[in-house]
Amino acid sequence: MSDLTGRGSEQNRLRQGAVGVGAVTFFVVSAAGPLVAIAGGFPIAMLLGDGPGLPAMLLLCTGILLLFAVGYTAMARHVVTAGGFYAFAARGLGGIAGGAAAAIAVVAYNAMQVGLYGMFGAAARALLLQYAGIAFPWYGYALLAVASVAVLGYRQVDLSAKILAVLVSGEYLAVLILDVAILLSGGAHGVTFQSFTPGAALGGSPSIALLFCFAAFMGFEATTIYGEEARDPERTIPRATYLAVALIGGFYVFSLWCLVVGAGAGGLVAHLKAMPDPTRFLFELADQYVGRWLSAIMSVLFVTSVFAGLLAFHNAAARYFYVLGRDGLLPSRLGRTHARHSSPHVGSVVQTVIAAVVVAVYAALGANPLLTLFACVTNVGTLGVIALMALASVAVWVFFSRRGAPGARRLRTRLAPALAAAALFVILTLAVVHFDVLTGSTGALRIVLPGLVLAAGCLGALGAWRLRKSAPGRFRDLGRGFVAASPESAAKSPGKTSDFPTASG
């Protein structure tokens, strides 16, 4: 493993070697919320988008993300930092672009985390009301979750990883039990592969379906955020990234295909339209093919799935606060770590306060936790992450274009990032055009909400520009973090441990 260099004393660093491939993968898979996507998002995607052709669109989405991962992991071997997309943009496109990416990332990850409290509160209330007869307001459950996430996020990162491993494993096992039961029974009309035919894949509204599919993967890109805490990051981060995409994509494609087989491709859309609540589709099939005991377990796991996503996004947001405080784009106090836990505890506290305030405001206004807090706020975050991924692909292309690469490596460092950037900008455009479909927002909100991402980027760029004027040295170091030496450069310069000079600030 390469040595790492960077700013700050050893006492002010994230805990090195704390997580391996498995732990980072669980963070990523948890953020994607597989059970939430399958039970909540995909039935709506089939109804509004592609019907029985949704598994084919998921396969396409997985391919695009694997293409993105090629260049993303190539650059991750050179830039090891908790800054993620911000660091990639800064090192590839310069400090101004880095500042814009930093602000978008802060807004995006906080929006996704806070928005999930609406889903958690509503799901927990429904669960306790159904099985225990307890009628507690949604915001009570949400605030309990805020407190729990605050404790776990404040402590050592490996504690969160262990909890997420248990929760995510339960989600996968429950859905796979249903998948196997459907296939063994032959489904509604026999096991067919109609979902993967051109007619099914291109029927309905494939662009809407693709957006829902892409939203279901949100969180997988966060592997680089744990680069400073990973064991052997040059190997751990690429492996965790590919493993996460394969696990999430393979699980989604297989499970959605099984659900289509279970309901029957021909009458799937009509069946979903006839349901009072399409999000009960998964649980209905569980009752039919396995038994009510499985749907009851899934109801509990749905709530824990949302909690796992809350914890994963909280950790991501806290690390962005930490690295931006360390680099000078936010107050320096944020760039401190806990003396005992080596966690970004100040950033964790700030994220907790933001979440508690937003939940309290929505509760005071009497707003619907699903239609307003979850649907609108979370999808602002989704839009921001798509924009960051597109920007990161361009940054990877520019980064390696400046450095040069042998012919074989150009496929990874030039062609793959260029193709990924083109695909991601198309998806970003579709997300903006169809933002009302994703969120249910109408009127001015369909313009104002996406505009928040643009406004954040502009403010971040302005902040970086001001830093360039006031502290040019710190500006040059934006996103540098801890940079791993390549084997080639290490061989040429035995005493050298970084591609770039270390920062002094």
N, C-alpha and C positions, 0 to 999 in steps of 0.2 A: 504494500500500500504506500502511496506517495505521502510524503510529509505535507502538512498544510501550514500555510502562513496566513496572517491576517492581522487585523487591528484589535486592540484591546488586550488586556491582561488575561492570564489563564483563569483568574477568578471571575472574569466577566464573559466567559465563553459558554455556549451551550455544551451539554455533556457529550463528549466525543465517545464514539463506540457504543452508544446506548441501544441502538436498534439495528437489526439485520434485515435481510430481504423479506422475511415473513412479516415482521412487524410493520415495515413501511408499506407492504402490500395490503395489510389489513387496514391501515389508515386510509388508503386510497379506496379500497372496496367499500369501506364503511361510509365514506363521504358520498359515494355513488348511491347508497341506499337501495340495494337490489330488490328487497321485498317491497319497499315503497314504490319503486318504479313499476314492478310487475303488477302489484295490486292497485296502485293509484293512477300512475301515468299512462301505462300501455293500453288499458281498456279505453281511455279517452282518445289515445292516438289511433286505435283501430276504428273507433266510432267516427272521428273527424278526418282521419287521414286515409290509411291504406287498407283497412279491413284485414282480411286474412293474409295480405302481402307484407304485413309489418315485419315478420322475421327476415325477409329478404332485405328490407331497408336497414334493419339492425346489422345484418351482415355487411352491407355497404358502409355503414357508419363505423363498424369495427375496422374495416380496411382503411378508411381515411385516418382513423386515429393511430393505427399501426404505422402508416406512412408518416404522420406527424412525429411519432415516437422515434423514428430513425434519426432524423436530424437533431431532435431534442436531446436524445441520450448521447449523441456524438458530442454535443457542446457541453453536456453535463459532466463529461470527463475532464473538461478544462476549467469550468467555473463551478466550484463547490461552495455553495452559500445558501443560507436560509431565505435568500431574496427571490428565488424562483424566477418568474417571468420578468420581474423588475430588473434583476441582475442580467438576464439574457439581453433585454432591450438596451440596457446601459452599456454593456460590453460590446454589443454588436452594432448598435445604431447611435450611441452617444448618450451623454448625460441628460439632454433635454427629453429625448424619447424615454429614457429610463425614468425620469421624473413623472412623465405622463403615465407610464405603465404602473409605477408605484401607487399613484393615486387611484387608478382604476382597480388595481388589485385590492387595495384597502376597502374600497366601496363594494367590490364584487363579493369578496369572501365574508365580509360582515353582513352584507345583504342576504346571502344564502344561509348563513348561520342564523341570523335573527328571524328570517322568514320561516324557517323550519319550526320555530316555537309555536307558530299558529297551527301547523299540522300536528305537532306533538300534543298541544293542549286539547285540540278537538278530538284526536284519536284516543287519548287517555281518558277523556270524559266519557266518550261513547263506550269504551271498554268497561270502565267501572260501573257505568249506569246499567249496562246490559247484564253483567255477571254478578254485580254486588248490590245493585240498586242505589248506588251512591251518586247523588246529583251535586257535584262540585263544579264551580265555574271553570271554564277552560284555562283562564289566566292563572288560576291557582296551581294547576298542574304545570303550566309553563314556567311559573316562577320557581317551583320546586326543581324543575329541570335546570333552570339557570343556576341555582345554588349548587346542584350536584356537579354540573359541568365546570363550575368555577373551582371547586375543590380539586377535581381531577386535572384540570388544565394548569393549575398552580403547581402541581407536584411533578415528579419525574415522569418523563415521556414514556418510559417503558411500562408504567402502571396503566396508562391509557391504552397502550398497545395490547396488554393482556386482556383487559375488559372487552375491547373491540373484537379480539380473536374469538372469544366465547360467543358474543352476540351475533357476529357475522356467520359463524359456523352453524348456528341454530337456524338462521334464515335459509341458508343454502340447503340444509338437510330437509327442512320442512317442504320446500318447494320441489326438491328432487323426489321426495316420496310421492307427491302428487303426480309429477311427470311420469314416473315409472308405472304408477297405477293406471294412468290414462293409456299408456302404450300397451300394457299387458291386457287391458280390457278391449283394445281395438278402437277406442274412441267412439265418437258418435256414428261415423260411417266408414270405419276402417282407417288404417294408418296410411295417409297419403302425403305427398310432397307438393301439393298444390300451392302452398305458400311461396315456393321458390320458382314458380313459373313466371314468365314475363307478364302475362295477363294479370296475375294477382299483384306482382310487384309494382306495376305501373298503373294499376287501377286506382280509383278514388283520387286522393290528393297526396301524391308522394312527397311533395315539398313539405307539407304540414307534418306528415309522418316522419320525415327525416329530422325535422326540428325537435319533435318529441323524443326521438331516439337519441339525438345528440345531447339533449338536456339530461337524459338518464345516465350519461357517462360522467357528468360533472364531478370533479374531485379526483379523477384518475391522474390529472396532470400535476398533482401536488407532490409527487415523489421527490422532486429536487428541493423542496422546502426542508426536507429532513437530511439534506446532504451533509451538514456540519455535525449531525448527531449519528450518522450511519457508520457502521463498521465497514472499512474498505469502500468508501463511497464511489470510487471509480468503477467498481463492479456491482455494488449493491443497488445503486440508483437505476442504472440501465436494466438490470435483471428485474427489479421490482416494477419498473414501468411496463416492460413487456408482459410480465406475469399478470399484472393488474388488468391490462387490456384484454389479454387472453381469457382470464377468469371471468371478467365482467361480460365481455362480448360473447364468449362461448355459452355462458350461463343464460344470458338473455335470449340468444337465438334459439337454443335448444328448448328452453322453458316456454317461450312464446309459441314455438311450433307445436309443442305438446298441448298447449291450451287451445290452439286452433283446431287440432285434431280432436280434442275433447268436446268442443262445442259444435264442430262441423263447419267447414269453410263456407259452404253455401249459405247457411242462415246466420252466420256470425254477426254481421252488422245489424240485421233485423232484430236479432236477439238482444243485442246491446241497446238498441233504441227502445225496446219494450221494457227494459229494466228501469225501475224508479231511480236506482243509484248504480251506474255502471261500475263503480269501484268495488261493488260486491261480487263482481264476476269471478275472481279467483276463489273467493270463499264459497261461492255457489258450486263451483266445480269440485272443490275439496269435499263438500258435503255429499255430492253425487258419487264421486269415484272412490273416496276413502272412508269418510264418516265425519260426523260433527266434531269429533275429538280433534281432528286435524285443523278444521277451520277455527276452533277455539284456540289452539296453540298458535296458529297464524295470526290471530287477532292480537295476542300478546306480543308475538315477535314483530308485528307491524309497529307497535309502539316502541319496542326496543331498537328497531331499525332506525326509526327517526332519531332516537336518542344517540345512537352510534354516529349518525350523520352530524348531529349537533356537536358532539365531542370532537370529531375529526375536523370540521370546519372551524371550531373554536381554536384548536391547536394551530391550524394554518394561519388564521387571522392574527393570533398572538405572535407568531414568528415573523409575519410581515411587519407588525408594529416594532418588534425588536430590531430587525435589520435596518429599517428606515430610521429608527432613532439612533442606531449605531453609525449610520452613514451620514446623518445630518439633515435628512429631509423632514424629520419629525423631531420633537423635543428629545434631547439626549437621554433623559431619564428613562425613556422607553427602551433604550439600548442596553439595559442592565439585565443580568441574570441573577437568580436566587443563589445565595451563598451555599445552601445545602443541596437543593434540588437541581441546580444548574438549569432551571427552566426560565423562559421569558416571562417571569411572574408579573412584571409591571404591565406588559402588553396584554397578559391574560386578564388582569384586573380591569383594564380599560375596556376590553372586549365584553367582559361581564357587565360592566356598568352600561354600556351601549345597549346590550340586549335587554337588561332589566328596565331601562327607561322606555325603550320602544314598546315592550310588552305592556308596561303600565299605561302608556299613552293610548294604545289600541284598546285596552280594557276600559279606560275612562271614557273613550268615545263610543263604546258599545259596538265596535266594528266586528264584522264576521271574521273569525280567525283564518278560515280557509280561503274565502274569496278576496280578502284584502291583504292581510298580513302574509299569508303563504303564497298565493298565486302571483300577486303583484311584486312584492319585495324580492322573493326568491328568484324570479325570472329576470329582474334587473341584474342580479348577480350572475345568472346564466349568460346573459348578453355580454356582460363585462368579461367573463372568462373566455368566451368565444373570440372577442376582440383581442384579448391578450395572447391567445394561442396563435391567431393570425399574425400578430405583431412579432411573436417569438419566432415563428417560422422565417419571417423576413430577416430578423436579427441573426439567426443561425446562418442563413445564406450569406449575408454580408460579412459576418465574423470569419467564416472559412474562406470567402473570396479574398479577403485581405491577407490571410495567412498562406493561402495556396495549399493544394493537396494533390497527392499522386492520383493517377487516373482512376484506379479502382475505388478510391475513397470519395471521388466526386459524386458517385451515386448516393452516398450517405450524406455528404456535406453540401452538395449543390442541387442535384436533381430532386431528391426526396423533399427537402425543405421548400423548393420552388413549387412543386406539385401540391404539397400540403398547404402552402400559403394560398394558392389559387382556390383550392377546395374550401378552405376555411373562410375566405372572403366572400365566396358565394353563399355559404351557410350564414355568415353574419348578415349579409344583405337580406336573405330570406327571413331571418329572425326579426330584423327591424320592420320589414314589410308586413309580416304576420304577427307582430307583437300582440295585437288585440286577441288573436286566437289563442296564443300561449297563456295569456293572463286574464282574459275576459274583460280587459279594460276598454273603455269607450271614450269618445270625445277627446278632450284635451289630454287625458291621461295617456292615451296611446302614443302621444308625441312627447309629453313631459317625462315619462318614465325612461324611455330609451335615451332621452336627452341628458339624464343624470350621468350616464357613462361618459358621454362627450364632454360634459361640464367638468367631470372629475379629471379627465385627461388634460384639459386645458389648464386647470388649476395646478395640477402636478407639474406640467411643463413650465408654468410660470414660477413655481417654487424652485425648480431646478435652475432656471435662468437666474433667479435672485441669488441662489447659492454660488453660481459661477461668478457673479459680481463680488460677493462678500468673502467667499473662501474658495478661490480657484483650485487650491490643492485638494480640498475635499470633493469638489466637483469632478475633478479628473479621476478620483478613486471610486465614484459611484458604482455600485454593483460589483466591486472587485472582490469583496469578501475574502474567502479563503480559496486560493487558486491552486489546483493540483498540477504538479509538473508532469509533463508527458514522459514516457520512458525514453523517447528519443532525446528530448532536451536534457533529461537527467544524465543520460550517457555522455552527452557533449560537455555538460557543465556539472561535474560531480558534486560541487558544493551548493548548487542552486536548487531551491525548493519551490520556486514560483515562476510562472510565465511573466508576471508583472512585478514591478517594485512594490514592496509592502507599503501600506498607507501609514501615515504618522498620526492621523486624527483619530 
